Amino acid sequence: MSMPFPDPLGREHAALRIAAARARQDATADTLGVVIMRAVAEAQSMKSAGGDSAAIAAGLEQVVRERWPKGREEDWKYLCRDCDDYGWQVHSCPGDATCGRDRKHAEHEYVTPCWCPKGIAVMPKPKQDKDELEKVGKVTKPTRWGR
């Protein structure tokens, strides 16, 4: 039997993929979980050595706050300012017929679906017309042989 020729381009590609995967993994990176676990271990050792519990807790909190990932630097951008991307617009009714009620009632807030895609998704769907054969009705099957 003959051996297939080794593909030098395939071997080089595989080596590059392995090198790229290793480059993405930073072994020296201090992730939040690693830092917190180190701080907890140090706090436990300080507590077992007889340290002040309040000072240890304050130090642990300070370490977590320093290493916690920061939030957004810019404000959140809503796609729809009317409903804040919930799909419902909030309205207030002073007690008159603003909300659609005929009778006098208490002041309250109510919601309506928004015009945006999220609001369209929560709108009730119109009922589909049934085809003519479904409108006719179902035929019952005979229950016995014979008659």
C-alpha positions as a printed Julia matrix, in Angstrom:
147×3 Matrix{Float64}:
   0.0    0.0    0.0
   1.14   3.47  -0.72
   1.16   6.32   1.8
  -0.65   9.51   0.81
   1.63  12.45   0.35
   1.76  14.62   3.47
   0.19  17.98   2.76
   2.7   20.66   3.78
   0.12  23.42   3.48
  -2.31  21.52   5.72
   0.39  20.92   8.34
   1.37  24.58   8.29
  -2.27  25.63   8.62
  -2.76  23.31  11.6
   0.37  24.7   13.26
  -0.87  28.26  12.73
  -4.28  27.4   14.22
  -2.61  25.93  17.32
  -0.35  28.98  17.67
  -3.33  31.35  17.33
  -5.3   29.44  19.99
  -2.33  29.59  22.37
  -1.88  33.31  21.73
  -5.54  33.94  22.67
  -5.07  32.2   26.01
  -3.23  34.6   28.3
  -1.89  32.45  31.12
  -0.83  35.5   33.16
  -4.17  37.31  32.87
  -5.83  37.99  36.18
  -9.52  37.43  35.65
 -12.07  38.69  38.11
 -12.72  35.2   39.47
  -9.02  34.51  40.07
  -8.54  37.83  41.87
 -11.61  37.32  44.06
 -10.61  33.76  44.98
  -7.11  34.96  45.93
  -8.61  37.78  48.03
 -11.01  35.36  49.77
  -8.17  32.94  50.52
  -6.08  35.78  51.95
  -9.05  37.03  54.0
  -9.56  33.54  55.44
  -5.9   33.26  56.36
  -6.01  36.69  58.03
  -9.14  35.71  59.95
  -7.57  32.45  61.13
  -4.53  34.47  62.27
  -6.86  36.54  64.45
  -7.42  39.63  62.3
 -10.27  42.09  62.78
 -13.38  40.83  60.91
 -14.59  44.34  59.99
 -11.2   45.34  58.57
 -10.93  42.07  56.61
 -14.41  42.55  55.15
 -13.63  46.16  54.19
 -10.37  45.07  52.52
 -12.14  42.3   50.64
 -14.78  44.75  49.43
 -12.09  47.18  48.29
 -10.3   44.47  46.29
 -13.53  43.43  44.59
 -14.48  47.03  43.77
 -11.04  47.72  42.28
 -11.08  44.64  40.06
 -14.78  44.57  39.12
 -15.28  45.16  35.38
 -16.29  48.7   34.67
 -19.66  49.44  33.09
 -20.39  51.31  29.91
 -18.58  54.53  29.28
 -21.37  55.93  27.12
 -25.07  55.96  27.88
 -27.33  53.16  26.68
 -28.86  53.91  23.31
 -32.48  52.88  22.98
 -33.79  51.92  19.57
 -37.2   53.34  20.5
 -37.42  56.31  22.87
 -41.21  55.98  23.23
 -41.16  52.59  24.98
 -37.46  52.21  25.94
 -37.38  48.97  23.9
 -40.03  47.21  26.02
 -42.78  47.31  23.38
 -45.31  49.06  25.64
 -45.99  52.8   25.86
 -47.05  53.96  29.34
 -49.84  56.55  29.48
 -51.54  58.23  32.42
 -55.29  58.75  32.65
 -56.54  61.53  34.97
 -59.87  59.74  35.42
 -61.74  61.0   32.38
 -62.24  59.07  29.14
 -58.58  59.31  28.09
 -58.04  55.58  28.44
 -61.23  54.63  26.63
 -63.48  53.92  29.62
 -66.9   55.54  29.5
 -67.59  55.83  33.21
 -65.87  58.06  35.74
 -62.96  56.27  37.41
 -59.81  56.85  39.46
 -56.56  58.23  38.12
 -54.31  55.45  36.8
 -51.67  54.45  34.27
 -52.18  52.11  31.36
 -50.13  50.75  28.48
 -50.63  50.39  24.75
 -48.46  48.56  22.23
 -45.76  50.74  20.7
 -45.28  51.33  16.98
 -41.74  49.88  17.02
 -40.91  46.23  16.14
 -41.07  45.19  19.83
 -44.54  46.75  20.12
 -45.72  45.13  16.92
 -44.6   41.77  18.35
 -46.84  42.2   21.42
 -49.9   43.37  19.48
 -52.74  40.83  19.36
 -52.8   39.04  16.04
 -56.02  39.23  13.99
 -57.85  35.95  13.71
 -57.28  34.18  10.42
 -60.28  33.34   8.28
 -60.85  29.61   7.95
 -61.15  28.15   4.53
 -64.6   27.19   3.23
 -64.26  23.46   3.92
 -63.46  24.09   7.59
 -66.47  26.41   7.91
 -68.86  23.7    6.73
 -68.27  21.59   9.81
 -66.92  18.24  10.73
 -68.6   15.01   9.78
 -68.99  12.45  12.55
 -67.7    8.99  11.84
 -70.03   6.01  12.22
 -69.59   4.2   15.51
 -70.87   0.72  14.49
 -70.8   -1.52  11.51
 -73.96  -1.87   9.6
 -76.47   0.86   9.75
